Amino acid sequence: MGTRKPGTGSGPADAPAPKPLLSLLPTVGGPAPERADAARNRRKILDAAARIVAEQGPECVTMNQVAHASGIGVGTVYRRFGDVSQLLWALLDDRERQFQEAYMSGPPPLGPGAPAAQRLDAFLDALVDRVVEQREILLAAQTAAPTARYTSGAYLAMHAHLTLLAGQARPGANAPLLAHLLLAPFSPSLMHHLSQEQRLSADELKAGIRQLLSLQQSP
C-alpha cells in the first residue's frame, strides 16, 4: 500500500526529489521486494544509522560514518540511499513501519488480542518510546512543515487505530476527536521540550500520560 520512498532504489539516479519528511511515511506496507543480500545490507545500514542518531544526533550522521559502523562499503551506502537526508528519511520510514506492524498485528497488549483499554495504554507507552527515540528527526520534520504531521500516512494510521480503540473503550464518545486529543501530547516539539529541556525520562512521560487520562475519574 505504501509508495516507494527515497533511498529504496539502486542509486541516486532513480531517487525522486526530496519532499517534506512526514509526507514520506506510509500508512502500511514494506519496502519493495529485493534480494536477500540487498535486504541484509539495507538492514545493517539502517541499524547503524539508528545507533548514530541515538548516540550523537542526526546532525552527526555522515555516509562514511554509517558505512564504517555497518561494515558496508561507502559506495554501496551512497548507491542505496543517495545522501544523508534520504538515509534519514528512510530510517524514519523504517521505524514507523516497525511501529505500525507492532500495533496492527504484533502480540498483545499492543497488538490484537487484549481489551481495548489495555491496548490503548500499551499504544501510548510505545508511542512515548518511539517519539523520544526519534525526537530529533521528528522535530526537524515538524520545523520544516508544521502542519504536515496531521496529513501524513503515519498520523492518519495512528488516528484510525486510536479511533477504533477509543470507540471500543468508550462507546458513544466522539472517538475521532478523542483520537486527535490523545495524539496531541506527542507533538515532536513538546516531546523534545519535555525530554531534553525538562529532562523527563520516558517512564516519567508515560506516567504523566496516564495521570492526564485519569484526571476526571472518581478517586
Residue pairs with C-beta under 8 A, 6 or more apart in sequence:
1 26
1 27
1 28
1 29
2 26
2 27
2 28
2 29
2 30
2 97
2 153
3 26
4 32
5 24
5 26
5 89
5 90
5 93
6 15
6 16
6 18
6 19
6 24
6 81
6 82
6 86
6 89
6 90
7 15
7 80
7 81
7 82
7 86
7 87
7 89
7 90
8 31
8 32
8 90
9 15
10 79
10 80
11 78
11 79
11 80
11 82
12 78
12 79
12 82
12 83
15 82
15 86
18 85
18 86
18 89
20 141
20 144
20 145
20 148
21 88
21 89
21 92
21 137
21 140
21 141
21 144
21 145
21 148
22 141
22 142
22 145
22 148
22 149
22 152
22 154
22 155
23 145
23 148
23 151
23 152
23 153
24 89
24 92
24 93
25 92
25 93
25 96
25 152
25 153
25 154
26 93
26 96
26 97
26 153
26 154
27 100
27 153
27 154
27 156
27 157
28 97
28 100
28 104
28 157
29 97
30 97
31 39
31 42
34 42
41 70
41 72
41 76
41 80
42 80
44 70
44 71
44 72
45 66
45 70
45 72
45 77
45 80
45 81
45 87
46 90
46 91
46 94
47 70
48 66
48 69
48 70
48 72
49 61
49 66
49 69
49 70
49 87
49 88
49 91
50 91
50 95
51 69
52 60
52 61
52 65
52 66
52 69
53 61
53 88
53 91
53 134
53 136
53 137
54 133
57 136
58 88
58 136
58 137
58 140
59 136
61 84
61 87
61 88
62 84
63 74
63 77
63 78
63 81
63 83
63 84
63 87
64 74
66 72
66 77
66 87
67 73
67 74
67 76
67 77
70 77
77 87
81 87
81 90
88 137
91 137
92 134
92 137
92 138
92 141
95 130
95 133
95 134
96 154
99 126
99 127
99 130
100 154
100 157
102 110
102 111
102 126
103 110
103 111
103 119
103 123
103 126
103 161
104 111
104 112
104 161
105 111
105 112
107 113
108 114
108 118
108 119
108 122
109 118
109 119
109 121
109 122
110 119
110 122
110 123
110 126
111 119
112 119
114 122
116 165
116 166
116 168
116 169
117 169
119 165
120 162
120 165
120 166
120 169
120 182
121 210
123 161
123 162
123 165
124 182
124 206
124 209
124 210
125 206
127 158
127 186
128 186
128 191
128 202
128 205
128 206
128 209
129 202
131 138
131 186
131 188
131 191
132 191
132 195
132 202
132 205
135 188
135 191
135 192
135 195
135 196
136 192
138 188
138 191
139 188
139 189
139 192
141 148
141 149
141 188
142 148
142 149
142 187
142 188
142 189
149 155
149 187
149 188
155 183
158 179
158 183
159 176
159 179
159 180
159 183
160 179
162 178
162 179
162 182
162 183
163 175
163 176
163 178
163 179
164 175
166 173
166 175
166 178
166 179
166 182
167 173
167 175
170 178
185 191
185 209
185 212
191 205
194 200
194 205
195 201
195 202
195 205
200 208
